[in-house]
Amino acid sequence: MTVAGLLQTATWYDLTQALSIFTPPFPGEMPLQVHFFKRLTGAFGGGQGANGQLIEWSNNTGTHIVGPRAFHSGAEAISDIPLSRLAGPGVVVDISDTVSDYSLYTPEMITSRADVRKGDILIINTGYHRHTFDQPDTPDANAQGGIENKEFGYYVRHPGPSAEFFQWALDMGLKVIGVDCGSAEHPMNTNIRYQHAREFDKANAKLQTTNGLAWDDLFSPEDYHYLTHIVMPQSGLLFAEGLGGQIAEMGTRRAYFMLLPIPFMEVESAWCRAVALTAPDGMTQDQFDEQLDSAEWLDMTVPFSVQTPQWANYEPLSVKYTKRVGGQYFGLGRNNAHCRASFHLGTHMDGEKHFHAAGRTIGQMPFATWFGPGVIADIGHLVSDSSVYTPAMVESVVAVQPGDILIIKTGYYRYGWISPESDEFRYMIKHPGPSPDFADWCLEKKINWLGVDCVAMEHPMNTIQRIWHPQTFAEANQKLIDQYGADWDAIYPLDKYYQDMHLNLFNKGIIHAENLGNDIGSAESGRYFIGCFVQKGMELASCWGRFVAWR
């Protein structure tokens, strides 16, 4: 069976919790903040606008990957970590029936229930995902109000690894340790110990009852710091924190995991979409894992950085470190940044809500939307500055089937900011765009979603760029006259074709990704299985993601 066939017939589980303005951040850090800086009626410009969002966030809110730079300032940033270390065979282990507030889980608790192998991705279901903000209340007769305090249950009281756990993980060569609670460390081995001294007293008392030792006797502060803040970052062991979603449905079983974060260049942690795949009928999980591991992966995601140019009048990314590894909280500190950006920079998915006020947000889209069979159409030899591409051009290089994901390779990824041929004006303002019949053709083909390797799915002269760059519009207009014998307004009447690919498709459920790049340069026209690993943002009109294709 082809890799595309395997992926299409496998069972996919979404292990990502919902991300919302109501998602509590790690104690002391910034919650997600969402601000609309413009709306469809054209705020800040007076023309035909879009719903544009500016967000501020901490990368440790929601489902995320923690990389080595969290504890070692000179270690890998998230963008440095190859996909081979973020995906692979592993096991999910449900220990929810054996752990409780403040308790410790041991290697033996894991290995007695599951087949854990060298180099695995290990996902631990402690059951504490039940305390995420969007889950039903947990009754607790001893708590105020008769229910467990969600944030305390999730961040402060969850179980954590025993003293020997991380050394065992290193000896096993595990790639990733994933947990369904606030931290892969025990909360009392983080700065929470000092933020919530009363909770530490409870954890310490429980440990003395169960193990006969005080906390600092079991977890020698200097030894623990050396192991977790020096040895582990140097080893490259990664943490996936804040898992949830369908984790309980998986039980205890082996699976193939993909924990694919935004490829952030400056930071130590990043949002990710976490998924697990189990083998289709008639194939063992080991056979499935082996074939998928040997497949060719194309990462079509541009690195995410403060250097990444934003679309036109949008706000660029800024990163502010709010704490560092050096010294605070008695050596238990780590690097952490708060970030601020608008969405239309880097590789991102435009959601329905971006142009359709009644549409769905990114987090409201069904999980199955984000992956499926599709095609990459390399039409780079057929387009040029400000030119128009057509359905016929696409169909001349690849056979598009109903329901496909369609990725259009114009070749303008070559002018993106990370390329040796970078030409920001050409990339932003002079890229080619779709013909007037393109949106209708997408509807006829029932395209799942679209993607393109330049800054926008629209022709730039069907956007506000037409007004801001009159000389470029004159050049594009003349090219259209030469090609079709009519001027822009005759071929693209404003009332019908302004932001055509947004306004005429988003309300019908066909959305698109922009700024694809990276490995798309080596992608030939043909059929692929395509995945968009985008954060489950419940209020987000658009969002960054990781975009992967398998030949």
GIWOVEN-V414483 format. One record per helix or strand of 3 or more residues. SS is the DSSP state (H for helix, E for strand). FROM is the first residue (numbers start at 1). LEN is the number of residues. Records with the same first field share a line. If there is no record, write none. Layout:
SS=FROM-LEN + FROM-LEN
This chain:
H=3-7 + 68-3 + 78-3 + 83-3 + 107-5 + 128-4 + 144-3 + 150-7 + 165-8 + 187-3 + 192-4 + 197-15 + 215-4 + 221-15 + 247-4 + 285-9 + 352-3 + 362-3 + 367-4 + 380-3 + 391-7 + 412-4 + 424-6 + 438-7 + 460-3 + 465-4 + 470-15 + 488-4 + 494-4 + 500-4 + 506-3 + 518-5
E=11-4 + 33-6 + 52-7 + 64-3 + 87-8 + 121-5 + 176-4 + 238-4 + 253-9 + 269-10 + 297-3 + 318-6 + 336-7 + 348-3 + 371-8 + 405-5 + 449-4 + 511-4 + 526-9 + 542-9
